[in-house]
Amino acid sequence: MQHEIHFGPDWAEIRTSGVASVAGIQAFGEALAADPRWRPGMDLIVNHTDLDVRPLGPEEMATLGRRARRKEHPTRGFRRCAFVLPGKLQYGLGRMWQSFAEHSEPGKIQLFESLDAAHAWLRASVADDSTRAAPR
């Protein structure tokens, strides 16, 4: 399994490819956390468009989801996280992972079938944030 990490001013995108594995998924999280450009509060896109997820099943999703809930998880602190999962199998496994992981970051994790939809959600979220009045 391979990954590339790209950064913008307030976001990071991880693009995965090859054959999925638990070790490979854990490796991209660790690589992101070790990158000096990663800061808490950034938006995160995890783009699995080119990832073959067939080796993964419910047990692996539970393992990865429980790991994501931990306070010491390397990518904790993101503002919002959008997963791009274009196939039915990818999306289904993503929902399974989300059921184990999301309660640690309620509402901050969304799954999308296209990169355009993920970007639209992040842009809309930024617009929503900018229209809120500052607390007094």
NORRA-V786281 format. One line per field, one symbol per residue. psi: psi as a letter, one per 20 degrees, with the letter a starting at -180 (. if undefined). A space follows every 50 residues. Layout:
BEGIN
psi->???
END
This chain:
BEGIN
psi->pqqqpqqahkrqpppqrbpqqghhghhhghgghipiipqqiqqppookgk pojhiqagghhgghghhhhqhjphjqjqgqppponhrggggghghgghhh hhihmpiipqqqiqhghgggggghhggghiiqqqq.
END
